[in-house]
Structure formats: C-alpha cells, structure tokens
C-alpha cells in the first residue's frame, strides 16, 4: 500500500516514521524525505542556485 507524502524522516537519527510531529524514537525534528517536483518553469530556481553556491563557498 502506497502512502504518498505521509512518510517523514528524522533529521537527527535518520529513522522513517508516519508520525507528523516529532520522532517517536529520539524526539527529533522530522522532515519530508521527498525531493521537490521538477518544473522547467521554476520561478525560484535562480534563488536556490544562488543559495546553494553561497553555502558551498563556506
């Protein structure tokens, strides 16, 4: 059974869960493990690339 967008990944321990608030194992913050959809008409791609370049320079 496929459950789209319900799965979350803990930023601290890396475990996957269906919980939406905090990780049941360590209490860490959860994030969406899926990458954003690709669109050739990406309005904000320029800004994401600029931010990525700044982060990689540090």
Beta strands, then each sheet from edge to edge (+ up, - down):
strand 1: 8-10
strand 2: 16-17
strand 3: 30-31
sheet 1: 2+ 1- 3+
end
